[in-house]
Amino acid sequence: MRALFLIIATALSMAAQQSTTSNADAERYIRDSESQWAEAVANGDVSVVKRVLADDFIGVDAGDGHLYPKAEAISWIQDHHTEFVFNHVDEVKVRFYGNSAVAQGSESWERRRGEPRRGRFVWTDTWVLRNGQWRIVAAEDLIAPPLAAKAGNSDDPSAAKQQVQELEQEWVAAEHNHDAAALRRILDDKFVASFGAEKPYEKEAFIKEIVSGDVDPTESQTLTDRTVTIDHDTAVVVGTDTQRGTRKGAPYTAVYRYTVIYIRRNGQWVAIAEHLVEVPQAK
């Protein structure tokens, strides 16, 4: 009997560990997907929306409350993404209920024109596990004011973190649009960038490299897995940059791990150094 009890207890413990591991992997996937969907609002990459929304998806519009299907979610991004400077996730909380999960969070955005210029989407998404794949079957959004920084406290880490994350999205938009003026504002005069083992680029050489050639509307960048460390007037961001586009008529995806150092100069965050390393693709 004692041996049988130990066998049963061991089996239950292994099942619990497998469930915990499975939920951890699923939570990571859901968080990453929510972040990619948020950034698609500004970069126009609808591939993630096509992937994560179930075919029978129904959403509740944040503006007038009408119900919209998957096709409308995709077409809205295609029609409106150029209106946004950036849109990024502030936080995501995920809770599991068997083969279902509820993700709740918010994302901050800035538009190029119109009022309000800045704001947030606060949302609840319902995910289900079907045929081994997590998909969103329902979403409800509302529009909220932007997160307010604490007045008079330049060392508030949460406010500084938000400012740095927003600056990163402006940087992504500036590279996509070949906006040299925006890049000169974002990058410090002492800025230096290095890519793998290549020779480092100084500020003007970096900008020249970025803005050369025509703007490719198929290109997009998605920042995920970001860790932001704030220490007074210095910030370090470590994350993943997934770049998609077409090259010689064929689609490509390149994934980079990056580290960027920002400093706060005269009350404004600017980038002073960047290093990227390409992640080898699995064969």
C-alpha positions in Angstrom: 0.0 0.0 0.0 2.8 2.4 0.9 4.5 1.7 -2.4 1.3 2.2 -4.3 0.7 5.5 -2.4 4.2 6.7 -3.4 3.6 5.8 -7.0 0.3 7.7 -7.1 1.8 10.7 -5.3 4.8 10.8 -7.7 2.5 10.6 -10.7 0.3 13.5 -9.3 3.4 15.5 -8.6 4.8 15.0 -12.1 1.4 15.9 -13.6 1.3 19.1 -11.5 4.8 20.0 -12.6 3.9 19.4 -16.3 0.8 21.6 -15.9 2.8 24.4 -14.3 5.5 24.2 -17.1 2.7 24.1 -19.7 1.0 27.2 -18.2 4.3 29.0 -18.0 5.0 28.4 -21.7 1.4 29.4 -22.6 1.7 32.6 -20.5 4.9 33.6 -22.3 3.3 33.0 -25.7 0.2 35.0 -24.7 2.2 37.9 -23.3 4.4 38.0 -26.4 1.4 37.8 -28.8 -0.4 40.6 -26.9 2.7 42.7 -27.3 3.0 42.0 -31.0 -0.7 42.7 -31.6 -0.3 46.1 -29.8 2.8 47.1 -31.9 1.0 46.0 -35.1 -1.4 48.9 -34.5 1.5 51.2 -35.3 3.7 49.1 -37.6 0.9 47.6 -39.7 2.2 44.0 -39.4 -1.1 42.0 -39.4 0.5 38.6 -39.5 0.3 38.3 -35.7 -3.4 39.3 -35.8 -4.1 36.6 -38.4 -2.2 34.1 -36.3 -3.7 34.7 -32.8 -7.3 35.6 -33.6 -9.7 32.6 -33.9 -11.8 32.5 -37.1 -14.9 32.9 -35.0 -13.4 35.8 -33.0 -15.7 38.7 -31.9 -14.4 42.0 -30.5 -16.2 45.0 -28.9 -15.1 48.3 -30.4 -13.6 50.8 -28.0 -15.2 53.7 -29.8 -18.9 53.0 -30.4 -19.2 49.5 -28.9 -20.2 47.7 -32.1 -19.2 44.0 -32.5 -16.5 43.3 -35.1 -15.1 40.0 -36.6 -11.5 39.0 -37.3 -11.5 40.4 -40.8 -12.4 43.9 -39.5 -9.7 43.7 -36.8 -7.2 43.0 -39.7 -8.5 45.7 -42.0 -8.6 48.3 -39.3 -4.9 48.0 -38.7 -4.2 48.0 -42.4 -6.2 51.2 -42.8 -5.1 53.1 -39.7 -1.6 52.1 -38.6 0.0 55.1 -40.3 -1.9 57.3 -37.9 0.1 56.1 -34.9 3.6 57.0 -33.9 3.7 54.0 -31.5 1.5 51.6 -29.5 3.0 49.4 -26.9 1.9 47.2 -24.0 2.2 48.6 -20.5 1.2 45.4 -18.6 -0.4 42.1 -19.1 -2.0 39.8 -16.5 -2.9 36.2 -17.5 -5.1 33.8 -15.6 -5.8 30.2 -16.6 -9.0 28.2 -16.3 -8.2 24.8 -17.8 -8.1 25.2 -21.5 -9.1 28.8 -21.3 -7.2 32.0 -20.3 -8.1 35.6 -19.6 -5.5 38.2 -20.4 -6.1 41.7 -19.1 -3.8 44.7 -19.8 -3.3 48.1 -21.2 -1.2 49.7 -23.9 -0.1 53.3 -24.5 -0.3 55.0 -27.8 0.5 58.3 -29.5 -1.1 59.5 -32.7 0.5 61.7 -35.3 -2.4 64.2 -35.3 -5.8 64.8 -33.9 -7.0 64.8 -30.3 -6.4 63.1 -28.0 -2.8 62.8 -29.2 -1.9 60.3 -26.4 -4.0 57.7 -24.6 -4.3 54.0 -23.7 -6.3 51.0 -24.7 -7.4 49.0 -21.6 -8.6 45.5 -22.6 -9.7 42.0 -21.7 -9.0 39.1 -24.1 -10.3 35.6 -23.8 -8.0 32.9 -25.1 -8.9 29.2 -25.7 -6.7 26.2 -26.5 -7.8 24.5 -29.7 -6.0 21.7 -31.4 -2.9 22.5 -29.4 -2.9 26.2 -30.3 -3.9 29.2 -28.2 -6.3 31.6 -30.0 -8.3 34.7 -28.9 -12.0 34.2 -29.3 -13.2 37.5 -27.7 -11.8 40.9 -26.9 -13.2 44.0 -25.3 -11.4 47.4 -25.3 -12.0 50.8 -23.8 -10.0 54.1 -24.4 -8.4 55.6 -21.3 -6.2 58.7 -20.5 -2.4 58.2 -20.6 -0.7 57.0 -17.5 0.3 60.1 -15.5 3.9 60.5 -14.2 4.3 61.7 -10.6 4.8 65.4 -10.7 8.1 66.8 -9.6 9.8 63.4 -9.3 12.3 62.8 -12.2 13.6 59.7 -10.4 10.2 57.9 -10.5 11.3 54.6 -12.1 7.8 53.7 -13.4 7.5 57.1 -15.2 11.1 56.8 -16.6 10.4 53.3 -17.8 7.4 54.4 -19.7 9.2 57.3 -21.2 12.0 55.0 -22.4 9.6 52.5 -23.9 7.8 55.2 -25.8 11.1 56.6 -27.1 11.9 53.1 -28.4 8.7 53.0 -30.3 9.4 56.4 -31.8 12.8 55.1 -32.8 11.2 52.1 -34.6 8.8 54.5 -36.4 11.7 56.8 -37.4 13.7 53.9 -38.9 10.6 52.6 -40.7 9.8 56.0 -42.2 13.5 56.9 -42.8 13.0 60.0 -40.7 16.5 61.5 -40.3 15.2 64.5 -38.2 13.5 62.2 -35.7 16.6 60.0 -35.4 18.8 63.0 -34.7 16.5 63.9 -31.9 16.4 60.4 -30.4 20.1 59.7 -30.7 22.7 61.5 -28.6 25.6 63.3 -30.4 27.9 60.7 -28.8 25.8 57.8 -30.0 27.5 54.7 -31.3 26.0 51.4 -32.6 27.6 48.0 -33.2 26.2 45.0 -35.0 27.8 41.7 -34.1 31.6 41.9 -34.9 31.2 44.7 -37.4 32.9 48.1 -37.0 30.8 50.5 -34.9 28.8 53.3 -36.5 28.8 56.8 -35.1 25.6 58.8 -35.1 25.6 60.4 -38.6 27.0 57.2 -40.2 24.2 55.2 -38.5 21.5 57.6 -39.7 22.9 57.6 -43.3 22.8 53.8 -43.3 19.2 53.7 -42.0 17.7 56.3 -44.3 19.4 55.2 -47.5 17.2 53.7 -50.1 13.4 53.8 -50.5 10.9 53.2 -47.7 9.7 49.6 -47.9 6.1 49.3 -46.8 6.5 45.6 -46.2 9.1 46.1 -43.5 8.2 46.0 -39.8 9.9 45.8 -36.5 8.4 44.2 -33.3 10.1 44.7 -29.9 9.4 42.0 -27.4 10.9 40.4 -24.2 12.1 43.9 -23.1 13.7 44.4 -19.7 14.2 48.0 -18.7 16.5 48.9 -15.9 16.5 52.5 -14.6 19.2 54.0 -12.4 18.7 57.7 -11.9 19.6 59.3 -15.3 20.7 56.0 -17.0 18.5 53.3 -18.5 19.5 50.0 -20.0 17.1 48.1 -22.3 17.6 44.4 -23.3 15.1 42.9 -25.7 14.3 41.1 -28.9 13.8 42.9 -32.2 12.0 40.9 -34.9 12.2 42.4 -38.3 10.1 41.3 -41.3 10.0 42.4 -44.9 10.8 41.3 -48.4 14.2 40.9 -50.0 14.6 40.2 -53.7 10.9 39.5 -53.9 10.9 36.9 -51.1 9.7 37.4 -47.5 12.2 37.2 -44.7 12.2 37.3 -40.9 15.3 38.2 -38.9 15.5 38.1 -35.1 18.0 40.2 -33.1 18.9 40.4 -29.4 19.7 44.0 -28.6 21.0 46.2 -25.7 20.5 49.9 -25.7 21.8 52.4 -23.2 19.9 55.7 -22.7 20.8 58.7 -20.7 18.6 61.6 -19.5 20.2 64.8 -20.8 18.5 68.1 -19.9 15.4 66.3 -18.8 15.1 64.2 -22.1 16.0 60.6 -22.7 18.3 60.0 -25.6 20.1 56.8 -26.8 23.9 56.8 -26.4 24.8 53.2 -27.4 23.2 50.2 -29.1 24.5 46.7 -29.8 22.6 44.1 -31.8 23.4 40.4 -32.4 21.4 38.3 -34.8 19.8 35.1 -33.4 20.5 32.1 -35.6 17.3 30.7 -37.2 16.5 27.0 -36.6 17.0 24.9 -39.7 
